[in-house]
Amino acid sequence: MMFFGWKVVATAFAVAAFAWSIGFYGPSVFLATLHQERGWSVSVISAAITAHYLVSAALVAHLDSAHRRFGLAGVTRFGIAGLVLGAVGWSLAAAPWQLFLAAIVTGTGWSATNAAAINAMVSPWFDRRRALALSHAFNGSSIGGVVFTPLWIALIARFGFTGAAMLIGVVVLAVLWPLIGRYLGATPEVMGLRPDGDTVEAVHRPHSLGQQATLAMLLRDRRFATLSVAFALGLFAQIGLVAHLVTRLAPVLGTGGAAGAVSLATACAVAGRYLLGALMSADRRLAAMGNFLMQACGAVCLALGTNAGVLLMGCVLFGLGIGNLVLLSPLIAQREFAPNDVPRVVALVTAVNLAVFSFAPAVFGLLREATGDYTAPFLVAAAVQLTAGVVVLLGRHPIRIPVQIDSATRRGR
């Protein structure tokens, strides 16, 4: 009989696929569509996308509390509904200021369905096999980009922006609503199950977890600081680049070709996760540094490329690392922090990431309008990725003096 946790992973995969199609890859299509069809400036539309991420950043820090109060299934359903209604709102906007109202709705929905939410769905069910389970779940986000970016373009061309948003919204609700209720409403404790499907006898009995780290303690912890800063920088570059990728590629590849290139990048994200699993050593920060370096090389190709071959190479290199950024930070946290601190660390790191990368679409839009093309913004993305790689290594092997050892030393004096 299949362990129920794998059914949760499959549900998380589906949630990620549909949520990323609207909350992550959708804004890139929205930007290109609204700029071309309505003539609104790239910087204004980018500012609305930034508002979408800022709203999510303000709310995601409270996600753990919302799950405890309203349940994982209820919060996830609320988030999916917000993404669907917000996408329709983007399509119905008659003036640029209305985009910011729609951004509040999609940002609220995204806060309940993004990487922190996927981690919250999967982590209670897995410990030893958490990396594998999260990798499978996050592959849904890549499938969302592969399938839905060209699908958005095709449906908008056939039915218009509003028709496409409504059609996708109906499918999202029809598929996810029953799945969420069936598989996200239970916990291992309620079902009498153990993480990884282990028997009671097979479960490792850890030592006392000790007192949970406070926010002040985490902020002074070099591991937490470098983890937050590194991935905030990496995601700033990634979100800014992805939000403008269709607009960057369309003049060379055409709108359809640009959508296909985004699909290629997100398909590479699936391969990138398997590559990470095969090559990742015990030093997960070193793996993160390699991921940042690879994406920086891709950003340089996208910045300087003038033909399809170089641009597609940039999509491949950048795409191989797209999915690993949301996967690596919880895996590093699992390795470096006490088990009872990990959920809080992941939520806080996600909140910091969102607060920083929320500004990326607007910053990239302003740089593009100031310089006339995407060379400068994408070179900035490469430099930021390299900086993130340096920062993440600064947190390796911090000097820690556990309270228990300190106390024992004092007793021995």
Secondary structure, DSSP 8 states (H G I E B T S, - for coil): ---HHHHHHHHHHHHHHHHHHHHTSHHHHHHHHHHHHH---HHHHHHHHHHHHHHHHHHHTTHHHHHHHH-HHHHHHHHHHHHHHHHHHHHH-SSHHHHHHHHHHHHHHHHTTSHHHHHHHHGGG-STTHHHHHHHHHHHHHHHHHHHHHHHHHHHHHHHHHHHHHHHHHHHHHHHHHHHHHHSS--HHHHT--GGG--TTTS-------S---HHHHHT-HHHHHHHHHHHHHHHHHHHHHHTHHHHHHHHHHHHHHHHHHHHHHHHHHHHHHHHHHH--S-HHHHHHHHHHHHHHHHHHHHH--SHHHHHHHHHHHHHHHHHHHHHHHHHHHHHS-TTTHHHHHHHHHHHHHHHHTTHHHHHHHHHHHHSSSHHHHHHHHHHHHHHHHHHHHTSS-----HHHHHHHHHH-
